[in-house]
Structure formats: C-alpha cells, structure tokens
Amino acid sequence: MPLGEFELIARYFDRGPAREAILGIGDDCALLAPPSPHCVTAVSTDMLLAGRHFLADDDPATVGHKALAVNLSDLAAMGARPSAFTLALAVPQVDEAWLGGFCAGLFAIADRHGCELVGGDTTRGPTTICITVFGDVPPGAALRRDAAQPDDDLWVSGTLGAAALAVHALGEGRPRSPGDPARMRLDRPEPRVALGLSLRHLARAAIDLSDGLIGDLGHILDRSRVGAEVDWSAVPVDPSLDGLPEPLRRRLALAGGDDYELLFTAAPENRSAIEAIGGRLGLPLARIGRIVAGEGLRLHDARGRPLAVDAHGFDHFA
C-alpha cells in the first residue's frame, strides 16, 4: 500500500525529539529558543525546481545536499551560525528510493553543520523543494551588503567558474563524465560557513556567489553606494577552465554563477588576519581588487588596461 502524507513524514523526515529546538516536527509550529540575548536570528529561503535547478535523473543525494547547501551559503554570507531549517516538498508520487537518497544527502550536510529539521510541508505536484533556514549572529557582527567602504580590499574564497562550466557543458548536450570535478562543484557546492563565522569583526560586507561574481558584486556596490576595481589577473579561476578560449573563460569565471563562494570586503589592515584564516581553514582566499568611491565596476588586466565587463549576473526572469 502506498505511503500517505503522514506516513511519508514519519518514515523519512521525523528524526525523533528535537535537539536544540524547544519543539520540532509534529505540531502546528516549531518552537525555537533564542540562542542568546546577544544574538539576532538570520533567516533565508531558497527554492529548487526540477528541470531548472536540477535534472529529474540527478542523484537524489546530490539534490538533497544542494537544497540545503545553498541556504547555508546565505547564512555563511551573513556570518551566521546555522541552527534549524524547515522543508516544503512537492513530489509527483511517493518514490521511496528517491526519497531515501534525498534524505541521505540532506541530513548528511545538515548534521555536519548542526542544523536540524524542525518542520515543513509535503504535497503532490511537480518536484519542488523549498527550504527556510535559521541561524544566529550578534547584530554588530553580521556581514551586510550595505557595509562596504572606499579603500576596502575585495576578497573571494575558493576558485570560480567550475559550476558554470558544468552548466555550459549541459547546455551543449555533452554527456556526463563520472567524477567530473566541474559537475561535482555544480551538484555539491560547499557552503563556506566556517569562513563566514571567522570573518565576524574582520570583514565588512559579504555576499555568496550564486549568480556570478560580477552580478553579485553589483548588489554590494548598489547597497553600499560605492564602486569597485577588479583585477582580472587576480581572480582565482578554477583549473577546469584552463584551455578554454579567453572570452569564454572570463565569462564563466565572472558571470557564470553557482559557485557559492564568499565575496567580501575588509579594511586593508586586516589582510594578515584574513590570510591566516585561509591557512587555518585550508581554503584559498584571493584579494582581487578594491572598493572605491563613486559608482560602477571597472575591470582591468594585470597591466591596468581596462577590460569589457558585462555587469549583469543571472536573472531568473531576464
């Protein structure tokens, strides 16, 4: 006999008594205790749709991983510690193998970051995943998009462009290659939570790179009412892009999206401390430019010559 809605929840999503929440799954609302009188709650929501954010035949464990990872990345960009999340899930039918794999990927990354499922909803429909995640951060330590200042250094974590290369390959109809590192970067992004926590009181503004470096940097510039200069030669382009035509390589690294690295600004006197964080975390941190007074973004090469830049990141409705 097929599982009903409540049997589905009990089998796959109810993991017993809540660990940190006062009340978790099983009531009309979850009850979350304030972490401390000195913290505020950070909240973010992301939606993933089959056919747009993942393919119907993708490994369900990677889908579960990515569904939560992209939300945790938003918390990382604010310097917030993850605490709990809710899940709204629509599926066309109860596929126990798919649900089992999805939950394996979802709860593996949830447990790694101490983030517990406290409620949600299930329904029948086209496969849609909507997660709302909760975290906490001292209000004065939150990394806000509107906090960049002229003369700040501009930093980015990791390497850029691999996920965009995987999307580009899919668009050209290329078959999947087992173990392809670019596809792994697309399917299993790593939220930089530890970095975000370490940047409290060191960085000023930050954003996670979901829609491309140029587009997401534009959000910081708009909110902070400043401009920026970016040195293309300092941008950490992923090695998987080596050998591509330079215009394509530049476009994938600067505007491709789905990297989920952190882009942040910090005062120059914090350079040594930030470099030490990168060493401690084993995470490359590259200084790629600076914030300037005024408006707009200027991209230049290693000799300071201007390069053309498309200032538009990914837009779902463009």
Buried (B, 14 or more C-beta within 10 A) or exposed (E): EEBEEEEBBEBBBBBEEBEBBEBBBBEEEBEBEEBEEEBBBBBBEBBBBBEEBBEEEBBBBBBBBBBBBBBBBBBBBBBBBBBBBBBBBBBEEBEEEBBBBBBEBBBEBBEEBEBBBBBBEBEEEEBBBBBBBBBBBBEEBBBBBEBBBEEBBBBBBBBBBBBBBBBBBBEEEEEEEEEBBBBBBBBBBBBBBBBBBBBBEBBBBBBBBBBBBBBBBBBBBEBBEBBBBBBBEEBBBBEBBEEBEEEBBBBBBBBBBBBBBBBBBBBEEBBEEBEEBBEEBEBEBBBBBBBBEEEEBBBBEEEEEEEEBEEEBBEEEE
